Amino acid sequence: MAAQTERGVPLSSVSPRFLHTNSTSHTWPFGAIAELIDNAYDPDVSAKQFWIAKTVIKDQDCLTFMDNGYGLDLRTMHKMLSFGFSDKTTVKGVQPIGIYGNGFKSGSMRLGKDAIVFSKSKSTSCVGMLSQTYLEKIGAEQIIVPIVCFDQTKSDKLSVREEDKASLQDILRYSPFTTQEELLTELDVITPPWSTGKTGTRIIIWNLRRTSTGALEFDFEKDCYDIQIPSEVYDEMTDTFPQPQHSSHIPESTYSLRAYCSILYLKPRMQIIIRGQKVKSQLVAKSLACTRIDHYKPNFLDKPVPITFGYNTKSKQQYGVMMYHKNRLIKAYERVGCQLKANYHGVGVIGIIECNFLDPTHNKQSFLETDKYRKTMNSLATKVEEYWKEMRYTWSKNNSNSITAVEDIEKRPDQNWVQCDDCLKWRILPDGINCNMLPDKWFCQMNPDPQFRSCQAEQEPMEDDEQRPYRKTYKQQEREDKIQQEKKQQKDEEERRRQNEQVVANLRTDEGLQQQPLQTTTHSLSAPTTPKTRCNTESQQQGGAARTECSPLISSIISQAACSSTSTNGLPDVSDISSISHGPLRKRTQPGTPQQTPKRSRVNGSQETEGPKVKKKEKDNQSPTEGEEQMGQSASHKNEIEQSLHVDNNISSSEQSMIKQESPGNTHCETLEKHTVQTRMAHLLKAGPSCTDACNETYSPCPHPSIGEVQEQQEQLIKLLQEVTHERDSLKTAVQRLTCQLQDMQKRLQELSQINVKKVSSHQASQTEETYNALLSAAETRPSTYQSEQNDSDEIALQIDYLLRELDQRNEEKDDLRSQLDCLREERANLASQCEELRLKLQQQRGNP
């Protein structure tokens, strides 16, 4: 039947198995030992020394822990052996570490199954036992803690109270001590001759935890003045802590209790003696080199929290952030930010911060994963990288000729502090004194400074809270470098833009020069042609009217076109050649109406005369017979030229019809193709006069070409057009491919902008700049005739850049609003808690008239 209150309400019970369950919160055995040290360090005990040793009692390996504090009476002994009782308060500005009332139970049961506590206070001496073996043997259903209180009689002997005899009987039966005298002997050990006090507490733990192989969890043989954790023990532990290999990159505090106790407290005020040798405690913040002070001021704190940064003087492989809570180490060598990356950034840098605003976990080996904790870790990551960059910048500036990195040079602490073994006050030593050469016991009278040569003198101030944060000079240099880089990029962009404008101007100039000869040649060929020579001179002298055939002129034009280059700077040409007949060429009949001859354009500042004036002048100088023959020859020659032009016009019309059938997406190529057709016509028409001049120089008769020759020349021209068409199609495919690549690039940019919403704007700006440069370089490699496409690509890239920058700005505004919202939520929670407290106080005041 469960125990009940006076009103009959059942009381809650605690199973004996809870002792083991509660101890599993300590995955690291040194964390369990730290719980026992904290109890002696707290201001309600205020011990000056704390001893840790390994002993053997009746063939059982035991761990002993003893302090010379105020001791425990019957009431405080019962609370310590119970769960959840913690009435510790701040004494003389020293805040207590214990807050949960569970440290002794979880710590002692993690180290062993059974523990007995001896304590001596000013009024009484008590003995209490917390044993899992005892509860198992008696078959207890609840946790029972035997406590014996000894009263001092007039004869200076200790006697047991009547109500404690049952507890004494169980202690003597189920503990290593079988007689009352043995218990009293252990009480006498609390006040040894070298101890200044007469009070204290002694804890003995037996049935120590063993590994799966039956060996003890601790290694007591490797170092007779230390307690270490062997590497094989970590095979049975969780992955919370790294498996030590006793190498340089594994902190010694991970496997050595002596090293762990030396950094356990931020400002040690108690000596710790392990197996008879004192631990050399150190002021962690004063043992660094190149120290700088920075501040952390979140929205939920009224006062900034100082952070000390510096370099480890012992080993550069041991680095990270040391996080303390109420002077007690919670997380050691926690790597953050750049220190987590596989590079040399942040190597050797140690940061020290006291996070009293955070809540530690149950085992005091970490902090609760709250929003405050995450913000603190993010800020520490940023500040560690800032300190590392500042040190690198300062070192390279002052040692420009050195090739050694700042983390590789040998360092010494900026200050030398030592603790007096008598008053436990910390004293600063002059520069140049090596603390490793000091004696094992150091006292204030050994201080070279006469002002602090007595234990009565106050401890020297070591607070850095009022110190201003160090100046980050590297940021100014980064800003200057960024401004110079932006100026250089702007200059490069202006240079590229100027080059592009020059290319466009050259293209327009070339296009104008190509169109001017085309118009001149076309006009000259449209007018009546004045023959310079007379063909078949011998026949004319004999009075025979011989007919002069000028078909070789057309043949010369076609041959020149067939032999000309088909590349034309890679420009697209016509594709539809179905308008050209595969049969022999036929002469066109002379139209009924005379053809109007336009004036020729100005060449070299002069204007050529019209065709009819030349014709009239020649008629006056010729005889009627010669005039008729010349008119016949001119008409024949004109028909041949018109037939050649008719073929070119058919080609031009077919090209234009093909261009009109292109898709709307390729409208930017229309102007290029028209320009190409005009260029081809100019080359074909320019070939005519050269052929005529050649005939005049040789004075040879012009033979009439056969049908086969004309067909062969036509086939060559068709083949030439097919090659040009294939070249044009390949260039169109290239244009379409580049257009698709540009569209794919735009899609990828949009996807990246959606995925990387929380990325910093500099990354997106650089990515957009690379895309923009890639588009410019791709556009510059194209021919000059693709300038319109390049301009379109530039406009698209600029639009993408503008949209991405707008998106970054909106993301920054959103993050700011989120942070403000979090602060408002925290303030609302604080106000709600304050309202609740006021409401409870009001109810209490109403209940107490």
TORPADO-700760 format. One line per 5 residues: for each residue x, y, z of C-alpha. Coordinates in steps of 0.2 Angstrom, whole numbers, plus 5000, padded with zeros to 4 digits. Layout:
! TORPADO-700760
X/Y/Z  ... .
This chain:
! TORPADO-700760
5000/5000/5000  5007/5017/4995  5011/5030/5008  4997/5043/5011  4996/5060/5018 .
4985/5064/5033  4971/5067/5021  4973/5050/5013  4981/5056/4996  4994/5044/4990 .
5012/5049/4990  5023/5047/4975  5036/5033/4976  5054/5032/4968  5059/5015/4963 .
5077/5009/4968  5081/5006/4949  5079/5025/4946  5097/5027/4954  5104/5018/4939 .
5092/5026/4927  5097/5043/4934  5116/5040/4932  5115/5037/4913  5114/5055/4910 .
5133/5056/4912  5140/5048/4896  5157/5054/4901  5164/5049/4918  5174/5065/4921 .
5157/5074/4921  5151/5063/4935  5167/5068/4945  5164/5086/4941  5147/5085/4950 .
5155/5080/4966  5168/5094/4964  5155/5107/4962  5146/5102/4978  5162/5107/4987 .
5165/5123/4977  5148/5130/4980  5147/5145/4992  5137/5135/5005  5151/5123/5007 .
5166/5135/5002  5180/5122/5003  5198/5128/5001  5205/5111/4996  5197/5095/4987 .
5206/5078/4987  5203/5065/4975  5211/5048/4978  5210/5029/4974  5211/5017/4988 .
5207/4999/4993  5196/4995/5007  5195/4976/5011  5200/4971/4994  5188/4983/4985 .
5194/4997/4974  5187/5013/4980  5187/5031/4975  5187/5044/4989  5183/5062/4988 .
5186/5074/5002  5184/5093/5006  5187/5104/5020  5171/5114/5019  5158/5118/5031 .
5151/5100/5032  5133/5093/5033  5121/5091/5048  5107/5079/5048  5095/5090/5039 .
5107/5094/5025  5113/5076/5024  5095/5070/5021  5092/5083/5007  5108/5078/4999 .
5103/5060/4998  5086/5065/4992  5081/5071/4975  5077/5089/4969  5082/5098/4985 .
5092/5113/4981  5092/5129/4992  5109/5136/4988  5110/5155/4987  5123/5167/4982 .
5136/5172/4995  5147/5187/4994  5144/5188/4975  5148/5170/4972  5134/5161/4962 .
5131/5142/4966  5134/5130/4952  5121/5117/4957  5103/5121/4953  5094/5105/4951 .
5097/5095/4967  5103/5080/4958  5122/5081/4956  5127/5069/4970  5115/5056/4966 .
5118/5055/4947  5137/5058/4949  5141/5045/4962  5130/5031/4955  5138/5034/4938 .
5155/5030/4946  5150/5015/4956  5134/5006/4963  5137/5011/4981  5142/5027/4991 .
5144/5031/5009  5146/5049/5015  5155/5055/5031  5153/5073/5036  5158/5083/5051 .
5151/5100/5055  5152/5112/5069  5138/5104/5079  5137/5086/5074  5145/5072/5064 .
5134/5061/5052  5136/5046/5041  5124/5042/5027  5123/5028/5014  5116/5028/4996 .
5118/5010/4990  5110/5000/4975  5117/4984/4982  5109/4987/4999  5092/4990/4991 .
5093/4975/4980  5097/4964/4995  5083/4970/5006  5071/4970/4992  5066/4988/4994 .
5052/4995/4984  5057/5013/4987  5074/5021/4990  5080/5020/5008  5094/5030/5014 .
5101/5025/5031  5108/5040/5041  5117/5040/5057  5120/5055/5068  5134/5055/5081 .
5132/5067/5096  5147/5072/5106  5146/5068/5125  5155/5076/5139  5169/5064/5138 .
5172/5069/5120  5166/5053/5114  5153/5051/5100  5137/5042/5104  5123/5036/5092 .
5105/5042/5095  5092/5029/5099  5082/5033/5083  5097/5030/5072  5102/5013/5078 .
5092/5004/5064  5101/5014/5051  5118/5010/5060  5114/4992/5059  5111/4992/5040 .
5127/5003/5037  5138/4991/5047  5130/4976/5038  5130/4982/5020  5145/4993/5019 .
5164/4990/5019  5164/4996/5037  5158/4982/5049  5161/4991/5066  5157/5008/5074 .
5175/5011/5077  5179/5010/5059  5166/5023/5055  5173/5035/5068  5190/5032/5061 .
5184/5038/5044  5177/5053/5052  5193/5057/5060  5202/5057/5043  5191/5072/5038 .
5202/5083/5049  5220/5078/5045  5235/5087/5054  5239/5097/5038  5221/5104/5036 .
5217/5121/5044  5199/5117/5047  5190/5105/5058  5175/5102/5047  5173/5094/5030 .
5165/5079/5020  5172/5063/5014  5164/5052/5001  5169/5034/4997  5162/5025/4982 .
5164/5006/4979  5159/4993/4967  5166/5004/4953  5159/5003/4936  5169/4991/4925 .
5170/4988/4906  5163/4973/4896  5180/4964/4899  5179/4966/4918  5193/4980/4919 .
5190/4996/4929  5183/5011/4919  5198/5021/4925  5217/5019/4922  5226/5021/4938 .
5243/5013/4932  5249/5024/4918  5251/5039/4929  5252/5037/4948  5247/5055/4950 .
5233/5056/4938  5217/5046/4934  5215/5043/4915  5202/5036/4904  5209/5022/4893 .
5205/5023/4874  5196/5006/4874  5183/5013/4886  5176/5024/4872  5171/5009/4862 .
5157/5007/4875  5152/5025/4875  5141/5036/4864  5149/5047/4851  5146/5063/4861 .
5165/5064/4864  5179/5060/4852  5188/5044/4855  5205/5049/4862  5221/5042/4853 .
5232/5053/4865  5238/5062/4849  5242/5081/4848  5225/5086/4841  5215/5078/4855 .
5214/5089/4870  5222/5082/4885  5207/5086/4896  5197/5073/4887  5206/5058/4895 .
5216/5066/4909  5207/5071/4925  5222/5082/4930  5221/5092/4914  5202/5093/4915 .
5202/5100/4933  5215/5113/4928  5202/5122/4917  5186/5116/4926  5184/5134/4933 .
5186/5150/4924  5192/5159/4940  5198/5145/4952  5196/5148/4971  5199/5130/4977 .
5214/5119/4976  5212/5102/4969  5224/5088/4974  5223/5072/4964  5232/5057/4971 .
5243/5067/4983  5248/5080/4970  5241/5098/4968  5233/5102/4951  5241/5118/4943 .
5225/5128/4941  5226/5141/4928  5217/5157/4923  5212/5151/4906  5209/5169/4899 .
5226/5174/4905  5236/5160/4898  5233/5165/4880  5244/5174/4868  5239/5189/4857 .
5223/5191/4867  5209/5203/4862  5193/5207/4870  5177/5207/4860  5159/5209/4866 .
5143/5200/4862  5127/5210/4864  5111/5201/4859  5094/5209/4860  5089/5199/4875 .
5103/5205/4886  5105/5222/4894  5123/5222/4896  5136/5215/4883  5145/5199/4887 .
5164/5200/4885  5173/5187/4875  5192/5184/4876  5201/5178/4861  5219/5172/4860 .
5231/5159/4854  5234/5143/4863  5252/5143/4869  5254/5124/4872  5248/5117/4856 .
5240/5125/4840  5230/5109/4837  5220/5112/4852  5208/5126/4849  5190/5131/4849 .
5178/5140/4861  5178/5137/4880  5160/5140/4886  5157/5143/4905  5142/5145/4915 .
5143/5153/4932  5162/5150/4932  5160/5131/4928  5166/5124/4912  5152/5117/4901 .
5159/5115/4884  5178/5114/4880  5187/5117/4864  5170/5118/4854  5175/5122/4836 .
5164/5134/4827  5162/5142/4810  5178/5142/4800  5186/5130/4813  5175/5116/4807 .
5181/5117/4789  5195/5107/4782  5207/5121/4781  5219/5131/4792  5206/5145/4796 .
5205/5148/4814  5218/5135/4819  5225/5138/4836  5212/5152/4841  5203/5150/4858 .
5188/5160/4863  5182/5161/4881  5165/5166/4886  5154/5165/4902  5136/5161/4896 .
5126/5164/4912  5111/5169/4901  5110/5151/4894  5103/5135/4903  5115/5120/4905 .
5108/5103/4902  5105/5090/4916  5123/5083/4916  5131/5101/4914  5141/5095/4898 .
5131/5106/4886  5117/5119/4884  5099/5117/4880  5096/5119/4861  5086/5135/4862 .
5085/5150/4851  5097/5160/4862  5110/5146/4861  5109/5145/4842  5111/5164/4841 .
5126/5164/4853  5135/5150/4843  5132/5159/4826  5139/5175/4834  5154/5166/4841 .
5158/5158/4824  5158/5176/4816  5169/5183/4830  5181/5169/4829  5184/5172/4810 .
5185/5190/4813  5199/5188/4826  5208/5176/4815  5208/5188/4800  5213/5202/4811 .
5228/5193/4818  5233/5187/4800  5232/5205/4793  5242/5212/4808  5255/5199/4807 .
5257/5201/4788  5258/5220/4789  5271/5220/4803  5281/5205/4796  5280/5207/4777 .
5295/5197/4774  5291/5183/4784  5284/5167/4776  5279/5159/4793  5260/5160/4797 .
5255/5168/4814  5248/5151/4821  5265/5143/4818  5276/5154/4828  5281/5150/4846 .
5270/5160/4858  5270/5164/4877  5256/5170/4887  5253/5189/4887  5253/5189/4907 .
5260/5177/4920  5248/5173/4935  5251/5162/4949  5240/5157/4964  5246/5158/4982 .
5244/5141/4991  5240/5149/5007  5227/5162/5004  5222/5156/4986  5223/5173/4979 .
5230/5176/4961  5245/5187/4959  5252/5194/4942  5271/5192/4940  5282/5203/4930 .
5286/5199/4912  5300/5187/4908  5296/5175/4923  5293/5158/4917  5279/5150/4927 .
5285/5133/4923  5301/5136/4933  5291/5141/4949  5291/5130/4964  5277/5118/4968 .
5271/5128/4982  5271/5147/4980  5266/5160/4992  5263/5179/4992  5279/5183/5001 .
5288/5177/4985  5280/5190/4975  5293/5202/4967  5280/5216/4968  5280/5223/4986 .
5263/5230/4985  5255/5212/4984  5269/5203/4994  5257/5199/5008  5242/5188/5009 .
5232/5202/5017  5233/5212/5001  5218/5211/4990  5218/5201/4974  5223/5211/4959 .
5209/5215/4947  5207/5204/4932  5190/5210/4925  5190/5213/4907  5171/5218/4906 .
5175/5237/4905  5188/5235/4892  5183/5241/4875  5182/5229/4860  5197/5228/4849 .
5197/5237/4833  5196/5227/4817  5208/5235/4806  5207/5222/4792  5189/5227/4788 .
5195/5244/4783  5207/5237/4771  5194/5225/4765  5183/5240/4761  5197/5249/4752 .
5201/5233/4742  5183/5231/4738  5181/5249/4732  5196/5247/4721  5190/5230/4714 .
5173/5238/4710  5182/5253/4701  5192/5240/4691  5177/5231/4686  5168/5247/4681 .
5183/5252/4671  5183/5235/4662  5165/5236/4659  5167/5253/4651  5181/5247/4641 .
5171/5232/4634  5156/5243/4631  5168/5255/4621  5175/5241/4611  5157/5234/4607 .
5152/5252/4601  5167/5252/4590  5163/5236/4583  5145/5242/4579  5152/5258/4571 .
5164/5248/4560  5150/5236/4555  5139/5250/4550  5153/5258/4540  5157/5242/4531 .
5139/5240/4526  5138/5258/4519  5154/5255/4509  5147/5238/4502  5130/5246/4497 .
5138/5261/4487  5147/5250/4474  5132/5239/4472  5121/5254/4467  5134/5261/4455 .
5137/5245/4446  5118/5242/4444  5115/5259/4437  5129/5258/4425  5124/5241/4418 .
5106/5247/4416  5111/5261/4403  5115/5257/4385  5133/5251/4384  5145/5259/4372 .
5157/5246/4364  5175/5251/4365  5180/5238/4352  5173/5231/4336  5172/5213/4335 .
5176/5204/4319  5186/5219/4311  5190/5210/4296  5172/5206/4291  5167/5225/4294 .
5181/5231/4282  5175/5219/4268  5157/5226/4270  5150/5210/4278  5138/5213/4292 .
5145/5201/4305  5136/5199/4321  5146/5201/4337  5141/5189/4351  5145/5195/4369 .
5139/5180/4378  5157/5177/4385  5153/5192/4396  5139/5182/4405  5150/5167/4406 .
5164/5177/4414  5151/5184/4427  5145/5166/4431  5163/5160/4432  5168/5174/4444 .
5154/5170/4455  5158/5151/4455  5176/5155/4460  5172/5168/4473  5174/5163/4492 .
5158/5156/4499  5162/5161/4517  5158/5179/4517  5163/5181/4535  5152/5167/4539 .
5135/5176/4535  5120/5166/4531  5114/5165/4512  5099/5160/4502  5092/5142/4503 .
5078/5142/4490  5086/5139/4472  5071/5131/4464  5068/5147/4453  5084/5143/4443 .
5080/5132/4428  5091/5117/4424  5089/5119/4406  5099/5130/4394  5098/5149/4396 .
5087/5158/4384  5088/5176/4378  5074/5188/4384  5065/5197/4371  5068/5216/4371 .
5054/5225/4380  5043/5237/4370  5046/5252/4380  5063/5259/4382  5071/5256/4399 .
5074/5271/4409  5092/5273/4415  5094/5281/4432  5109/5292/4435  5124/5284/4443 .
5130/5289/4460  5144/5301/4463  5161/5292/4463  5177/5302/4468  5167/5318/4467 .
5161/5317/4449  5144/5312/4442  5144/5301/4426  5134/5307/4411  5118/5298/4406 .
5117/5284/4393  5107/5293/4380  5120/5307/4379  5134/5295/4375  5124/5286/4362 .
5120/5302/4353  5138/5308/4352  5143/5291/4345  5129/5292/4332  5136/5308/4325 .
5153/5300/4322  5147/5284/4314  5141/5280/4297  5123/5273/4295  5129/5256/4292 .
5141/5256/4307  5127/5264/4318  5115/5250/4314  5128/5237/4317  5133/5245/4333 .
5115/5247/4338  5112/5228/4335  5128/5224/4345  5122/5235/4359  5105/5227/4359 .
5112/5210/4360  5125/5215/4373  5111/5223/4383  5100/5207/4382  5114/5196/4388 .
5117/5208/4403  5098/5209/4407  5097/5190/4406  5111/5189/4419  5103/5202/4430 .
5086/5192/4428  5095/5177/4436  5102/5187/4450  5085/5195/4453  5077/5178/4453 .
5090/5173/4466  5087/5188/4476  5068/5186/4476  5069/5168/4481  5080/5173/4495 .
5068/5186/4501  5054/5174/4500  5064/5162/4511  5068/5176/4524  5050/5180/4526 .
5046/5162/4530  5058/5162/4545  5051/5161/4562  5048/5177/4572  5061/5172/4584 .
5075/5175/4571  5070/5192/4565  5086/5199/4570  5094/5189/4556  5083/5197/4542 .
5095/5212/4540  5110/5201/4539  5103/5190/4525  5098/5205/4515  5115/5212/4516 .
5123/5195/4511  5112/5195/4495  5117/5212/4490  5135/5208/4493  5134/5193/4482 .
5125/5203/4468  5139/5216/4469  5153/5202/4467  5143/5195/4452  5141/5212/4443 .
5158/5218/4446  5165/5203/4436  5157/5210/4420  5169/5225/4416  5184/5215/4420 .
5180/5202/4407  5176/5215/4394  5193/5224/4397  5201/5207/4395  5193/5204/4378 .
5198/5222/4373  5216/5219/4377  5218/5203/4367  5207/5209/4353  5201/5192/4350 .
5184/5187/4344  5171/5182/4357  5165/5165/4353  5147/5160/4356  5146/5148/4371 .
5138/5131/4368  5122/5125/4377  5133/5112/4387  5145/5125/4393  5130/5136/4399 .
5122/5121/4408  5139/5117/4416  5141/5135/4422  5123/5134/4428  5127/5118/4438 .
5142/5126/4446  5132/5141/4451  5118/5129/4459  5132/5120/4468  5139/5136/4474 .
5121/5141/4480  5119/5125/4489  5135/5127/4498  5131/5144/4504  5113/5138/4509 .
5121/5124/4520  5133/5136/4528  5118/5148/4531  5109/5133/4539  5123/5128/4550 .
5125/5146/4556  5106/5147/4560  5108/5131/4570  5122/5139/4580  5112/5154/4583 .
5097/5143/4589  5109/5133/4600  5116/5149/4608  5098/5155/4611  5093/5139/4620 .
5109/5140/4631  5104/5158/4635  5087/5152/4640  5093/5138/4650  5105/5149/4659 .
5091/5161/4663  5081/5146/4670  5095/5140/4681  5098/5157/4688  5080/5158/4693 .
5081/5141/4701  5096/5146/4710  5088/5162/4716  5074/5152/4723  5084/5139/4732 .
5098/5151/4739  5086/5164/4746  5095/5165/4762  5113/5166/4754  5122/5182/4756 .
5120/5194/4742  5139/5194/4737  5138/5176/4731  5123/5179/4720  5131/5195/4714 .
5147/5187/4709  5138/5172/4701  5128/5185/4691  5144/5194/4686  5151/5178/4680 .
5136/5174/4669  5136/5192/4662  5155/5190/4658  5152/5174/4650  5138/5181/4639 .
5149/5196/4634  5164/5184/4630  5152/5173/4620  5145/5188/4611  5163/5195/4607 .
5168/5178/4599  5154/5179/4586  5156/5189/4570  5153/5208/4570  5136/5205/4560 .
5128/5197/4576  5129/5213/4586  5110/5214/4588  5110/5197/4596  5124/5202/4608 .
5115/5218/4613  5099/5207/4617  5110/5195/4628  5118/5210/4637  5100/5217/4641 .
5094/5200/4647  5110/5198/4658  5107/5216/4665  5089/5212/4669  5094/5196/4678 .
5107/5205/4688  5094/5218/4693  5081/5206/4698  5094/5196/4709  5099/5211/4718 .
5081/5216/4721  5078/5198/4728  5093/5199/4740  5087/5216/4746  5070/5209/4750 .
5078/5194/4759  5088/5205/4770  5073/5215/4775  5064/5199/4778  5078/5193/4790 .
5078/5209/4799  5059/5208/4802  5061/5190/4808  5074/5195/4821  5063/5209/4827 .
5048/5197/4828  5059/5185/4839  5064/5199/4850  5046/5204/4852  5041/5187/4856 .
5054/5186/4870  5048/5202/4877  5031/5196/4877  5036/5180/4886  5045/5190/4899 .
5030/5201/4902  5019/5186/4904  5030/5178/4917  5031/5195/4926  5012/5196/4926 .
5011/5179/4932  5023/5182/4947  5013/5198/4951  4997/5189/4951  5003/5175/4962 .
5010/5189/4974  4993/5197/4974  4985/5181/4978  4997/5178/4992  4994/5195/4999 .
4975/5193/4998  4977/5176/5007  4987/5184/5021  4976/5197/5029 .
